Amino acid sequence: MTYTHRRLLSLALIAAVAALPACKKAQDAAVEAAMEKATGMKVDKDGNAVTIKTEQGDLKVATAEDGGSVPLPAGFPSDIYLPDGHKVASAMELGGAQMVNLTTAADMAAVHAATDKAMRDGGWKREMAMQTGDSSSLAYSKDKRQVFYQLLKGEEGGTQLAIRAGTNE
């Protein structure tokens, strides 16, 4: 992992923490200033969303409050399967890559099967599929795009999904 990738991961972590609902409006300016000083980059905070201006483009992170949901990143591909009844816990976008974390009340095995069927029916080529007792992973490609799913059994039932979508380029 190069220095740049570590720095971007650090920025993503800082942005995710700053987007947490514990930050009140009165604290936003202080949070922005601290993040700008720590990163040396321009930071904009708007409610539960944070944008950090980087050399690779804007890093955008939004985090939901108390079981709520945030919007998918602008331009999130409509042909990527999302389970019925999902909530978007967080969304991140940087340089054409989009990452979302979802929750759903559906059983993990059912979500895995539905995801695989929907993606392959939608013309996606399955590149990888793995299942263990508490998690599963799926990877697909189509044209010059890739999608990776990581599914975990939720602590209180249901399923947690991490989805990364981007290009092969």
NUKOL-599535 format. One line per field, with one value per atom (N, C-alpha, C): x, y, z; residue in one letter; residue number from 1; atom name. Coordinates in Angstrom, 3 decimals, m for minus. Example, Ala and Ser with C-alpha at 12.3 -4.5 7.8 and 13.67 -1.06 7.14 Angstrom:
BEGIN
X <- 13.190 12.300 13.200 12.850 13.670 12.900 $
Y <- m5.690 m4.500 m3.300 m2.250 m1.060 0.030 $
Z <- 7.800 7.800 7.800 7.080 7.140 7.870 $
type <- A A A S S S $
seq <- 1 1 1 2 2 2 $
atom <- N CA C N CA C $
This chain:
BEGIN
X <- 0.858 0.000 0.894 0.713 1.561 1.148 2.023 1.745 0.430 0.192 m1.023 m2.265 m2.254 m3.410 m3.629 m2.551 m2.693 m3.264 m2.801 m3.288 m4.775 m5.194 m6.607 m7.463 m6.966 m7.709 m7.826 m6.748 m6.801 m7.813 m7.823 m8.797 m10.219 m10.438 m11.770 m12.194 m11.275 m11.595 m11.912 m11.087 m11.338 m12.689 m12.991 m14.262 m15.430 m15.296 m16.382 m16.635 m15.566 m15.726 m16.347 m15.908 m16.441 m17.899 m18.336 m19.721 m20.662 m20.116 m20.978 m21.948 m23.141 m24.171 m23.856 m22.864 m22.527 m22.045 m21.595 m21.123 m22.320 m22.432 m23.518 m23.095 m24.079 m23.776 m22.736 m22.806 m21.858 m20.442 m20.307 m18.989 m18.450 m19.295 m18.888 m17.660 m17.632 m16.494 m15.218 m15.284 m14.105 m13.645 m14.595 m14.263 m13.601 m14.178 m13.587 m12.174 m11.984 m10.657 m9.642 m10.036 m9.132 m8.774 m9.767 m9.506 m8.601 m8.839 m8.009 m6.570 m6.408 m5.066 m4.377 m5.108 m4.528 m4.173 m4.983 m4.786 m4.098 m4.159 m3.635 m4.516 m5.751 m6.674 m7.954 m8.654 m9.916 m11.007 m11.751 m12.803 m14.109 m15.182 m16.512 m17.396 m18.070 m18.966 m20.363 m21.320 m22.719 m23.581 m23.971 m24.757 m23.953 m24.466 m23.790 m22.883 m22.622 m21.781 m20.515 m19.400 m18.110 m17.490 m16.934 m16.194 m14.796 m13.795 m12.397 m11.831 m11.266 m10.665 m9.256 m9.000 m7.691 m7.111 m5.851 m5.206 m5.842 m6.426 m7.068 m8.537 m9.045 m10.442 m11.094 m12.382 m13.118 m13.441 m13.154 m13.553 m14.832 m15.936 m17.230 m17.685 m18.055 m18.505 m19.773 m20.788 m22.025 m22.330 m22.725 m23.026 m24.402 m25.222 m26.590 m26.599 m27.646 m27.863 m28.757 m28.451 m29.325 m30.238 m29.679 m30.480 m31.161 m30.842 m31.431 m30.739 m30.911 m30.342 m29.880 m28.791 m28.312 m28.506 m28.502 m28.656 m27.439 m27.667 m26.560 m25.741 m24.468 m23.675 m24.324 m24.171 m24.698 m24.106 m24.940 m24.458 m24.191 m24.651 m24.455 m25.174 m24.481 m25.068 m26.380 m27.382 m28.705 m28.749 m27.732 m27.736 m26.980 m26.621 m26.004 m27.111 m27.212 m28.284 m28.145 m29.271 m29.401 m30.623 m30.512 m31.634 m32.833 m34.025 m35.248 m35.158 m35.719 m35.790 m34.455 m33.468 m32.155 m32.142 m31.201 m30.895 m29.420 m29.098 m27.710 m27.122 m26.270 m25.659 m24.571 m23.822 m22.799 m22.531 m22.051 m21.718 m20.445 m19.538 m18.280 m17.995 m17.387 m17.070 m15.721 m14.849 m13.556 m13.066 m12.761 m12.127 m12.819 m14.119 m14.860 m15.228 m14.640 m15.007 m16.083 m17.057 m18.135 m18.230 m18.335 m18.455 m19.664 m20.523 m21.694 m21.769 m22.271 m22.540 m24.038 m24.649 m26.097 m26.437 m27.657 m28.220 m29.571 m29.938 m31.243 m31.664 m32.948 m33.461 m33.396 m33.133 m33.117 m31.935 m32.125 m31.116 m29.938 m28.711 m27.517 m27.518 m27.911 m27.925 m28.896 m30.045 m31.029 m30.503 m29.810 m29.239 m28.147 m27.310 m26.257 m26.872 m27.874 m28.506 m29.201 m29.929 m30.640 m29.653 m28.557 m27.534 m26.937 m26.553 m25.934 m26.879 m28.117 m29.093 m29.318 m29.557 m29.849 m28.661 m27.466 m26.299 m26.062 m26.142 m25.918 m27.049 m28.294 m29.413 m29.249 m28.546 m28.315 m27.100 m26.527 m25.416 m24.038 m23.955 m22.675 m22.045 m20.737 m19.996 m19.487 m19.846 m19.355 m17.893 m17.056 m15.620 m15.218 m16.009 m15.657 m16.894 m17.009 m18.069 m17.507 m17.616 m17.164 m18.209 m18.394 m19.304 m18.664 m18.814 m18.466 m19.707 m19.619 m20.789 m21.347 m20.467 m20.911 m20.669 m20.119 m19.849 m19.821 m19.921 m19.757 m19.257 m18.642 m18.106 m18.501 m18.772 m19.115 m18.408 m17.883 m17.255 m17.772 m18.037 m18.595 m17.877 m17.923 m17.417 m18.406 m18.425 m19.277 m18.674 m18.447 m17.773 m16.440 m16.196 m14.949 m15.222 m16.313 m16.686 m16.536 m16.344 m16.268 m17.151 m17.707 m18.468 m18.038 m17.791 m17.423 m18.404 m18.980 m19.901 m19.241 m19.328 m18.942 m20.176 m20.680 m21.882 m21.504 m22.100 m21.881 m23.215 m23.303 m24.501 m24.564 m25.745 m25.927 m25.929 m25.487 m25.435 m26.808 m27.831 m29.192 m30.046 m29.448 m30.148 m29.966 m30.483 m30.355 m28.947 m28.646 m27.375 m26.799 m25.495 m24.757 m24.005 m24.051 m23.368 m22.426 m21.253 m20.328 m20.190 m20.448 m20.399 m19.421 m18.476 m17.548 m17.763 m17.989 m18.201 m17.180 m16.618 m15.651 m15.334 m14.287 m13.866 m12.578 m12.282 m11.034 m9.849 m10.098 m9.041 m8.282 $
Y <- m1.178 0.000 1.227 2.130 3.307 4.335 5.308 6.395 7.081 7.303 7.975 7.197 5.870 5.072 5.121 5.058 5.157 6.513 7.542 8.884 9.004 8.449 8.496 7.696 6.532 5.763 6.536 7.221 8.049 9.170 9.795 10.851 10.316 9.129 8.534 8.288 7.793 7.552 8.858 9.869 11.177 11.721 11.608 12.110 11.355 10.039 9.241 9.618 9.813 10.211 11.598 12.502 13.862 13.914 12.965 12.953 12.345 11.786 11.170 12.192 11.755 12.677 13.383 12.935 13.588 15.018 15.332 16.679 17.606 18.620 19.579 20.729 21.525 22.650 23.578 23.816 24.711 24.159 22.850 22.227 22.100 22.271 22.029 22.843 24.125 24.966 24.476 24.079 23.569 22.247 21.389 20.100 20.339 21.226 21.529 22.059 22.989 23.583 22.528 21.653 20.607 19.643 19.271 18.357 19.005 20.290 20.991 21.092 21.347 21.444 20.084 19.016 17.669 17.154 17.507 16.948 17.907 19.205 20.195 20.365 19.870 19.923 20.638 21.171 21.877 20.884 21.206 20.341 21.124 20.528 21.111 20.112 20.549 19.682 20.257 19.392 19.797 18.716 18.934 17.928 16.658 15.545 14.255 13.949 14.942 14.742 15.584 14.996 15.683 15.530 16.618 16.579 17.096 16.298 16.697 16.814 17.971 18.217 17.621 16.601 15.961 16.139 15.772 15.829 14.845 13.753 12.746 13.059 14.138 14.508 14.680 14.915 15.116 13.780 13.677 12.529 12.941 12.244 12.579 11.428 11.734 10.714 11.214 10.355 10.664 9.484 9.778 8.743 9.006 7.944 8.066 8.148 8.744 8.830 7.698 7.133 6.216 5.350 4.504 3.582 4.213 5.468 6.147 5.723 6.526 6.225 7.516 7.431 8.558 8.206 9.188 8.882 8.138 7.377 6.775 7.879 7.642 8.665 9.026 10.263 10.712 9.829 9.381 8.558 7.109 6.662 5.255 4.412 3.429 2.675 1.981 2.169 1.595 0.093 m0.439 m1.874 m2.689 m2.058 m2.774 m3.128 m4.413 m4.906 m4.377 m3.909 m3.526 m4.254 m4.895 m5.680 m4.802 m5.385 m4.683 m4.314 m3.175 m2.749 m2.358 m2.030 m1.670 m0.237 0.024 1.376 1.605 2.794 3.137 3.774 3.012 3.491 4.521 4.320 5.294 5.178 6.262 6.308 7.121 6.631 7.321 7.298 8.376 8.489 9.181 8.609 9.208 8.736 9.665 9.357 8.285 8.317 7.345 6.072 5.828 4.657 5.072 4.201 4.467 3.291 3.600 2.574 2.890 1.897 2.086 0.941 1.253 0.255 0.261 m0.918 m1.059 m2.011 m1.895 m2.890 m3.304 m4.554 m5.051 m6.105 m6.255 m7.248 m8.659 m8.791 m10.102 m10.943 m12.248 m13.227 m13.172 m13.361 m13.254 m14.234 m15.473 m16.455 m16.033 m15.479 m15.020 m13.819 m12.905 m11.733 m12.179 m13.113 m13.643 m14.229 m15.080 m15.731 m14.711 m13.771 m12.758 m11.857 m11.501 m10.668 m11.390 m12.637 m13.400 m13.540 m13.862 m14.025 m12.713 m11.640 m10.348 m9.837 m9.972 m9.471 m10.275 m11.588 m12.407 m12.221 m12.094 m11.809 m10.451 m9.538 m8.201 m8.120 m9.267 m9.272 m9.156 m9.218 m9.156 m10.541 m10.604 m11.867 m12.048 m13.186 m13.449 m13.847 m13.112 m13.369 m14.184 m14.073 m14.741 m14.860 m15.982 m16.171 m17.032 m16.550 m17.298 m17.147 m18.214 m18.157 m18.865 m18.266 m18.906 m18.810 m19.222 m19.187 m17.798 m16.821 m15.479 m14.413 m14.808 m13.804 m14.448 m13.599 m14.051 m12.882 m13.223 m12.218 m12.585 m11.571 m11.745 m10.651 m11.004 m10.013 m10.213 m9.104 m9.143 m8.131 m8.396 m7.434 m7.346 m6.172 m5.924 m4.732 m4.919 m3.892 m3.584 m2.371 m2.029 m1.680 m2.226 m1.930 m3.180 m2.934 m4.003 m3.648 m4.700 m4.526 m5.627 m5.248 m6.206 m6.068 m7.188 m7.234 m7.997 m7.466 m8.179 m8.197 m9.387 m9.535 m10.120 m9.586 m10.072 m10.251 m11.287 m11.440 m10.267 m9.655 m8.552 m9.047 m8.195 m8.565 m8.915 m8.245 m8.482 m9.087 m9.927 m10.509 m9.631 m10.076 m9.310 m9.408 m8.502 m8.545 m7.146 m7.063 m5.843 m6.077 m5.118 m5.231 m4.058 m4.350 m3.320 m3.549 m2.514 m2.630 m1.588 m2.059 m1.148 m1.268 m0.156 m0.123 0.818 0.403 1.251 0.698 1.226 0.796 0.004 m0.748 m1.520 m0.643 0.553 1.415 2.100 $
Z <- 0.000 0.000 0.000 m0.899 m0.992 0.031 0.198 1.127 0.768 m0.520 m0.966 m0.547 m0.729 m0.338 1.170 1.953 3.417 3.799 3.127 3.435 3.096 1.957 1.579 2.551 2.992 3.989 5.299 5.684 6.889 6.730 5.560 5.296 5.375 4.825 4.871 6.307 7.135 8.538 9.254 9.033 9.647 9.214 7.922 7.406 8.001 8.119 8.689 10.139 10.898 12.300 12.390 11.534 11.562 11.147 10.358 9.893 10.921 11.986 12.992 13.556 13.908 14.356 15.664 16.397 17.655 17.430 16.213 15.905 15.716 16.557 16.464 15.568 15.128 14.237 14.843 16.137 16.790 16.740 16.608 16.567 15.143 14.123 12.746 12.339 12.668 12.271 12.927 14.194 14.893 14.297 13.940 13.333 11.979 11.149 9.849 10.002 10.928 11.128 11.573 12.489 12.972 11.846 11.034 9.930 8.884 8.598 7.626 8.112 9.412 9.971 9.939 10.260 10.295 8.907 7.919 6.574 5.615 5.915 4.993 3.775 3.850 2.714 3.115 2.122 2.332 2.727 3.785 4.298 4.367 3.853 3.964 4.683 5.751 6.501 6.395 6.049 5.916 6.556 7.801 8.514 8.694 8.173 8.314 7.128 6.287 5.111 5.211 4.793 4.798 3.415 2.890 1.635 1.901 1.495 1.625 0.219 m0.089 m1.401 m1.397 m2.241 m2.316 m3.708 m3.859 m5.170 m6.142 m5.628 m6.468 m6.738 m6.176 m6.336 m4.978 m4.988 m3.745 m3.094 m1.789 m0.987 m0.277 m0.597 m0.016 0.853 2.115 3.060 3.733 3.776 4.501 5.420 6.652 7.633 8.228 8.321 8.839 10.364 10.882 12.318 12.793 13.934 14.680 13.823 12.991 12.192 11.002 10.720 9.572 8.285 7.252 5.949 5.290 4.538 3.748 2.279 1.394 m0.042 m0.585 m1.634 m2.365 m3.004 m3.287 m3.983 m5.319 m5.717 m7.013 m8.104 m9.000 m10.104 m9.739 m8.560 m8.210 m9.256 m9.847 m10.962 m10.600 m11.433 m11.171 m11.443 m12.116 m12.388 m11.334 m10.223 m9.103 m8.120 m7.800 m6.943 m5.516 m4.992 m3.594 m3.047 m1.880 m1.367 m1.002 m1.117 m0.720 0.759 1.095 2.487 3.091 2.255 2.790 3.307 4.208 4.667 4.377 3.897 3.596 4.859 5.550 6.794 6.518 5.426 5.044 3.551 2.986 1.563 1.404 0.561 0.320 m1.174 m1.651 m3.076 m3.219 m4.056 m4.334 m5.682 m6.553 m7.823 m8.647 m8.718 m9.510 m8.779 m7.614 m6.811 m5.806 m5.633 m4.693 m3.729 m2.438 m1.418 m0.551 m0.362 0.490 1.484 2.661 3.679 3.915 3.787 3.915 5.036 5.520 6.420 5.868 6.129 5.743 6.761 6.940 7.882 7.312 6.022 5.370 5.852 5.869 6.244 5.276 5.785 4.960 3.784 4.012 2.927 1.829 2.215 1.238 0.457 1.144 0.464 m0.504 m0.085 m0.957 m2.229 m2.072 m3.229 m4.135 m3.542 m4.335 m5.088 m4.417 m5.054 m6.255 m6.057 m7.134 m8.325 m8.064 m9.147 m9.893 m9.146 m9.776 m10.596 m10.054 m10.777 m12.057 m11.983 m13.179 m14.185 m13.702 m14.608 m15.283 m14.629 m15.177 m16.092 m16.428 m17.363 m16.735 m15.415 m14.725 m14.704 m14.888 m14.821 m13.389 m12.785 m11.431 m11.518 m10.802 m10.769 m9.546 m8.462 m7.227 m6.347 m5.640 m4.649 m3.529 m2.292 m1.115 m0.020 0.746 1.881 3.063 4.243 5.499 6.369 7.600 8.463 8.715 8.900 9.276 8.225 7.073 6.051 4.675 3.671 2.291 1.454 0.332 m0.576 m1.998 m2.793 m4.201 m4.994 m6.163 m7.041 m8.458 m9.151 m10.500 m11.387 m12.684 m13.654 m14.820 m15.436 m16.596 m17.327 m18.616 m19.397 m18.707 m18.334 m17.629 m16.167 m15.637 m14.245 m13.381 m12.091 m11.104 m9.917 m9.294 m8.055 m7.104 m5.868 m4.829 m3.670 m3.245 m2.103 m0.962 0.244 1.458 2.349 2.666 3.486 4.833 5.892 7.249 7.944 8.771 9.594 10.555 10.652 11.578 13.015 13.940 15.351 15.905 15.417 15.895 14.788 13.973 12.838 11.618 10.531 9.298 8.733 7.803 7.084 6.951 7.076 6.787 5.486 4.582 3.291 3.097 2.609 2.137 0.644 m0.143 m1.602 m2.133 m2.963 m3.619 m5.124 m5.765 m7.207 m7.835 m8.956 m9.643 m11.014 m11.608 m12.937 m12.853 m13.909 m13.989 m14.370 m14.735 m15.261 m14.174 $
type <- M M M T T T Y Y Y T T T H H H R R R R R R L L L L L L S S S L L L A A A L L L I I I A A A A A A V V V A A A A A A L L L P P P A A A C C C K K K K K K A A A Q Q Q D D D A A A A A A V V V E E E A A A A A A M M M E E E K K K A A A T T T G G G M M M K K K V V V D D D K K K D D D G G G N N N A A A V V V T T T I I I K K K T T T E E E Q Q Q G G G D D D L L L K K K V V V A A A T T T A A A E E E D D D G G G G G G S S S V V V P P P L L L P P P A A A G G G F F F P P P S S S D D D I I I Y Y Y L L L P P P D D D G G G H H H K K K V V V A A A S S S A A A M M M E E E L L L G G G G G G A A A Q Q Q M M M V V V N N N L L L T T T T T T A A A A A A D D D M M M A A A A A A V V V H H H A A A A A A T T T D D D K K K A A A M M M R R R D D D G G G G G G W W W K K K R R R E E E M M M A A A M M M Q Q Q T T T G G G D D D S S S S S S S S S L L L A A A Y Y Y S S S K K K D D D K K K R R R Q Q Q V V V F F F Y Y Y Q Q Q L L L L L L K K K G G G E E E E E E G G G G G G T T T Q Q Q L L L A A A I I I R R R A A A G G G T T T N N N E E E $
seq <- 1 1 1 2 2 2 3 3 3 4 4 4 5 5 5 6 6 6 7 7 7 8 8 8 9 9 9 10 10 10 11 11 11 12 12 12 13 13 13 14 14 14 15 15 15 16 16 16 17 17 17 18 18 18 19 19 19 20 20 20 21 21 21 22 22 22 23 23 23 24 24 24 25 25 25 26 26 26 27 27 27 28 28 28 29 29 29 30 30 30 31 31 31 32 32 32 33 33 33 34 34 34 35 35 35 36 36 36 37 37 37 38 38 38 39 39 39 40 40 40 41 41 41 42 42 42 43 43 43 44 44 44 45 45 45 46 46 46 47 47 47 48 48 48 49 49 49 50 50 50 51 51 51 52 52 52 53 53 53 54 54 54 55 55 55 56 56 56 57 57 57 58 58 58 59 59 59 60 60 60 61 61 61 62 62 62 63 63 63 64 64 64 65 65 65 66 66 66 67 67 67 68 68 68 69 69 69 70 70 70 71 71 71 72 72 72 73 73 73 74 74 74 75 75 75 76 76 76 77 77 77 78 78 78 79 79 79 80 80 80 81 81 81 82 82 82 83 83 83 84 84 84 85 85 85 86 86 86 87 87 87 88 88 88 89 89 89 90 90 90 91 91 91 92 92 92 93 93 93 94 94 94 95 95 95 96 96 96 97 97 97 98 98 98 99 99 99 100 100 100 101 101 101 102 102 102 103 103 103 104 104 104 105 105 105 106 106 106 107 107 107 108 108 108 109 109 109 110 110 110 111 111 111 112 112 112 113 113 113 114 114 114 115 115 115 116 116 116 117 117 117 118 118 118 119 119 119 120 120 120 121 121 121 122 122 122 123 123 123 124 124 124 125 125 125 126 126 126 127 127 127 128 128 128 129 129 129 130 130 130 131 131 131 132 132 132 133 133 133 134 134 134 135 135 135 136 136 136 137 137 137 138 138 138 139 139 139 140 140 140 141 141 141 142 142 142 143 143 143 144 144 144 145 145 145 146 146 146 147 147 147 148 148 148 149 149 149 150 150 150 151 151 151 152 152 152 153 153 153 154 154 154 155 155 155 156 156 156 157 157 157 158 158 158 159 159 159 160 160 160 161 161 161 162 162 162 163 163 163 164 164 164 165 165 165 166 166 166 167 167 167 168 168 168 169 169 169 $
atom <- N CA C N CA C N CA C N CA C N CA C N CA C N CA C N CA C N CA C N CA C N CA C N CA C N CA C N CA C N CA C N CA C N CA C N CA C N CA C N CA C N CA C N CA C N CA C N CA C N CA C N CA C N CA C N CA C N CA C N CA C N CA C N CA C N CA C N CA C N CA C N CA C N CA C N CA C N CA C N CA C N CA C N CA C N CA C N CA C N CA C N CA C N CA C N CA C N CA C N CA C N CA C N CA C N CA C N CA C N CA C N CA C N CA C N CA C N CA C N CA C N CA C N CA C N CA C N CA C N CA C N CA C N CA C N CA C N CA C N CA C N CA C N CA C N CA C N CA C N CA C N CA C N CA C N CA C N CA C N CA C N CA C N CA C N CA C N CA C N CA C N CA C N CA C N CA C N CA C N CA C N CA C N CA C N CA C N CA C N CA C N CA C N CA C N CA C N CA C N CA C N CA C N CA C N CA C N CA C N CA C N CA C N CA C N CA C N CA C N CA C N CA C N CA C N CA C N CA C N CA C N CA C N CA C N CA C N CA C N CA C N CA C N CA C N CA C N CA C N CA C N CA C N CA C N CA C N CA C N CA C N CA C N CA C N CA C N CA C N CA C N CA C N CA C N CA C N CA C N CA C N CA C N CA C N CA C N CA C N CA C N CA C N CA C N CA C N CA C N CA C N CA C N CA C N CA C N CA C N CA C N CA C N CA C N CA C N CA C N CA C N CA C N CA C N CA C N CA C N CA C N CA C N CA C N CA C N CA C $
